[in-house]
């Protein structure tokens, strides 16, 4: 259309503006031999892809992925297994693309669906002795094979180190005694703060959990 307009006497830049592109863009689209390449405007209707999978080929991929022996496997295992049998339907990336298109990439066959994990509880400290956090840190020594564990409780609001001890083992029993001494020292025995920690074994031990329940202390 651009060449026809220019041949008919139209200005090159006006003809380019009429079709929504600049003259420099048209020059860039032309190949070395002077021919015009495919229309690259975003809203232009493009031709079909020459190697696009047909509906029958997509259905063959879905049928293969949903076979009992393959329905719990990802395409990275399905494609090599089919190749061992002398069967080639499409590339691994095409398998992933077809499964994503038909919403079968996340859950298919006997695989467990995605588990809905509730958001963790959160607490805000507006003053001291409202939320404590504690952890056990590994401490090495200059002697090979010898190490210790630092038990430390810190107040989140003031960053004050409430209590700390060093032991040669990780134990929920030791953590329980440290916490009791910390509550007595800070005068929080009857109004204990929230205790925040990770999910380490001593932090989730039944000994510590049982004592926190007796004290009425919440865990975060």
N, C-alpha and C positions, 0 to 999 in steps of 0.2 A: 504493500500500500504506500509506503514511503517512496519507493522508487517510482511508482506510477505517478505520484503527485509531483515529484521533482521533474520527471520527464515531461509532464504536462505544463511546466512553467512555474510551479510553486517554489517559494523560497525554502531552502533546506531547513533553516532553523524554525520557520513557521510550521512546516510540515511535521517536524519532530515535536514541537510544542503541542500540536493538535492531537497527537497520539499519546501524549503524556510522558515522553522521555526527552532527554537532551540529545543534541547532535553528537556530542562526545560519547555518550552511551551507545548510540547506534554504531559509531565507528569501532568501539571496543567489541561490540557483539559480532562484527564481521570477521570472518576467518581470513587467513592469508591469501586465499585465492579470490577474495572479493565477494564470496557468497554470504548470505545472511544466515546466522545461526538461529536456533529456536527462540521464540519470544520468551524473554526472561522477566517480564513484568509480574509482580506478585499476584495480580488479579487475572492474569491471562490463563485461558484454558489450555492446559498442556495435553499432549498426546499420551496414550497409555504406555506404561513401562514395558519394554520388550521381554523382560525376564520375570514379569510379575506372575505369582502363583495363581493358577486357576482355582475355581471353587472346588473342583474335584481333587486337586492336589492338596488344598487346605484340609478337606475332609479326610483325605488319606492320612495326613499327619495327625489329626485329632483322633482318628480311629486307632492309630498305632500307639499314641500316648495313653489312651484309655484302655488298652488291653490289660488283662489282669497282671501279667508279668512286668508291665511298664508303668502302670498307673501311679506307683509310688516313687518313680525315679525321675530325675531331672533330664532335660535334653542332652546334657553333657555325657550321660550314660546310655541314653536311648539310642542316639545316633551311632556310636561305635558298636553297640550290640546288634543293631540292624545291619551294619556294614559287615560284621562277622558272618551274617547269614546271606550275604550277597544282595542285600536290599538297600537301595539308596533312594530316599524320598526327597530330601532337601538338606541344606546345611544346618548346622547346629543353631546359628543365629536365626535362620528362618523358622526353626522349631520354636524358639523362644518368642519370636514375633507373632506367630500364629496363636500360641497359647495365651499371650498377653492380649491379643485382639479378642479372643473368646473368653477372657477372664478365667483361665484355667491354670495360670502360672503360680498363683499363691496356694491354692488348695485343690488337690486332685486325688482321687482314689482313696486309699486308706490313711493318708497322712492326716495328722491331727490339725484341726483348724487353729488359726492364730488365737492364742490365749489372751483374754482381756485382763491386763494387770491394772489394778486400781492405783491411782496416784498416791504417793506416800503422804502421810500426815505431816503437816508443817506447824511449827510453833514459833512465835515471835517473842523475843525477850525485850522488855521495856525497862528492865532494871536488873540488878544483880540477884543471883540465886533464884532465877526463874527457869532457866534452861542450862543444864550442864552437858558437856560432851566428854567422852573419855575414850581412850584407845590404849593398846599395848604395842609398844615399839620394840623391834629387835635391835639389840646393841651388841656389836661385836667387840672383841678384845684383841690385844696383840698376841695372845696365845691361841694357836690354831686349835679349833674344835671347842673353844670355850666362849660362851656368850651369855648374855643376860637379857631380861625383858623389863622394860620400863612401863609401869602402870601409872597413868597420869589422868587426872580429872581437871578440867578447865571450865570456868564460867564463861559462857558465850558472850554475855553483855560486857563484862569488864575485862575479859581475857585474863583474869586472875587464875593462877594455878591453885586449885582448891586442895589437892592432895596428890602425892606421888610416892611410889615405892619401886624398888628394884628387886626382882626375884630371878631365880634360875629356871623358871618354868611358867607356862601359861596355864592358868587355872581359874575356873569360875568361883571356886571357894576363896582364893586370895582376893579376887575382885570384890566379892561380897564383903569381906572384912574391911577392905579399903574404903568402900562406899559408906559403910556404917560409921567409920571413924570420921569421914568427911562430913556427914550429916550432923554428927555430934559437935564437931569443931565449929561449923558454921551456924549452929542453932536452928537447923531446918528439919529436925526430927519429926515434928508434928505437921510441918508444911513442906514436904519434900519437893524439889524442883523436877522438871521433866529431864530425863536422861537420854541423850542422843548418842548413838554409836553406829558402827557398821554391822555387818552380819557375820562377823568372825565367830569361831566356835566358843570362846569364853564369853563373848557378848550375848550369845543366844543360849547359853547353858541353862539347864533346868534349875540348877542351884541358885544362880543369880536371878532368874525370872521369878522363882518362888519367893525369894527374899524381897524383891521389889514389889511383888503383889502384897506381901504382908505389910510393907511400909506404905502402901498406897502411892507408889511412885510410878508414873507413866514412862513408857519407853518410846523413843522415836527412832 
